[in-house]
Amino acid sequence: MHIIICTDQRQGLSFNQRRQSRDKKLIADVVQTLSGKPLWLEAYSASLFDAYHIALHIHPQFLNQAPAGAYCFVERQNVLPFAANIEGFIIYRWNRLYPADLFFDFPLRQQGFSLVRTEQFRGFSHPQINKEIYIRQNSDI
């Protein structure tokens, strides 16, 4: 599976069980990145994609159910227990700091992931969003 995740500059994911921020240009980029493939996610995240006609697989345990090659949008889940099944990461980084009590603490390098591409774009509510693509050695995203 490929994990899509958004963090702030300190790797923050959420605060008090709520997303730190949302950006409609970032969501449009996620949809474009999917290239018609379905997206696996929890119900909490599904409303971010209401403006798009894409296939959503919504389930509270979506990380347990996603098949190899699936794209999973993660906001509040710890992905380390699924490390063996993760083929790659698409990490969007806000160019800001937000309050956070849940952090992305996956040890990318220790788990064999390498940064293969970075992009930068201007978001709708964020002046700069960095997109980083990591793959596990011998994987393709």
C-alpha positions in Angstrom: 0.0 0.0 0.0 1.0 3.6 -0.5 0.4 6.0 2.4 -0.7 9.6 1.8 -0.2 11.8 4.8 -0.1 15.5 5.6 2.2 17.0 8.3 3.3 20.3 9.6 7.0 21.3 10.0 7.3 19.2 13.3 5.6 16.1 11.8 2.3 17.0 13.5 -0.8 15.3 12.2 -3.7 16.3 14.4 -4.6 18.1 17.6 -7.4 16.9 19.9 -8.5 14.2 17.4 -9.0 16.9 14.6 -6.9 17.6 11.5 -4.6 20.5 11.8 -5.6 22.1 8.6 -7.1 21.4 5.2 -6.1 22.8 1.8 -8.3 22.3 -1.3 -5.3 22.5 -3.7 -3.6 19.8 -1.8 -6.7 17.6 -2.0 -6.8 18.3 -5.8 -3.2 17.2 -6.0 -4.0 13.9 -4.2 -6.8 13.2 -6.6 -4.5 13.9 -9.6 -1.9 11.7 -8.1 -4.4 8.8 -7.8 -4.9 8.9 -11.6 -8.3 7.2 -11.3 -7.3 4.7 -8.7 -9.5 4.3 -5.6 -8.6 5.8 -2.2 -8.8 3.9 1.1 -9.6 6.0 4.2 -11.7 6.4 7.3 -15.1 8.1 7.3 -13.5 11.1 9.1 -11.4 11.9 6.0 -14.0 11.2 3.3 -15.6 14.7 3.3 -12.3 16.2 2.1 -13.0 14.5 -1.2 -16.7 15.4 -1.6 -16.0 17.7 -4.6 -14.5 14.9 -6.6 -15.9 11.8 -8.3 -13.4 9.2 -7.2 -13.9 5.8 -5.7 -13.5 5.8 -2.0 -13.2 2.7 0.2 -14.3 3.9 3.6 -13.8 1.7 6.6 -12.7 2.2 10.2 -10.0 -0.5 9.7 -9.0 0.5 6.1 -5.3 -0.1 6.7 -6.1 -3.7 7.6 -8.2 -4.1 4.4 -6.3 -2.3 1.7 -4.7 -4.6 -0.8 -1.1 -4.3 -2.2 -0.8 -1.2 -4.3 -3.7 0.6 -2.7 -3.5 4.3 -1.9 -4.4 5.1 1.7 -5.1 8.6 3.1 -4.0 8.7 6.7 -4.8 11.4 9.2 -5.1 9.8 12.6 -3.7 6.4 12.4 -0.3 5.0 13.4 1.1 3.3 10.3 4.1 1.6 12.0 2.2 -1.7 12.6 1.6 -1.9 8.9 5.3 -1.3 7.9 5.7 -4.6 6.2 2.8 -3.8 3.8 3.8 -0.2 3.0 5.4 0.2 -0.5 5.7 4.0 -0.4 4.7 7.3 1.1 3.4 10.5 -0.3 4.0 13.1 2.4 2.6 16.6 2.1 4.3 19.1 4.4 2.7 22.3 5.4 5.1 25.2 5.6 3.7 26.1 9.1 3.6 25.0 12.7 0.3 24.0 14.3 -0.5 22.6 17.7 -0.3 18.8 17.6 -0.7 15.9 19.9 -0.4 13.2 17.3 2.8 13.0 15.2 4.1 11.1 12.2 6.9 9.1 13.8 7.5 6.4 11.2 11.3 5.8 10.8 11.4 6.1 7.1 15.2 5.4 6.6 15.3 2.6 9.2 12.4 0.9 7.4 14.2 1.1 4.0 12.5 4.0 2.5 14.3 6.6 0.3 13.2 10.0 -0.9 12.9 9.8 -4.7 11.2 13.0 -5.6 10.1 16.4 -4.1 7.8 19.0 -5.5 6.6 22.3 -4.2 3.4 24.1 -4.9 1.3 27.0 -3.6 -1.8 25.8 -1.8 -5.1 27.6 -1.4 -4.6 28.4 2.3 -0.9 27.6 2.6 1.8 29.7 0.8 3.9 26.6 0.3 3.3 22.9 0.4 6.1 20.4 -0.1 5.3 17.0 -1.6 7.8 14.3 -0.9 7.7 10.8 -2.4 9.4 7.9 -0.7 9.6 4.4 -1.9 10.9 1.2 -0.3 13.9 -0.2 -2.1 12.7 -2.4 -5.0 9.3 -0.7 -5.1 7.6 1.6 -7.5 5.1 4.4 -6.9 
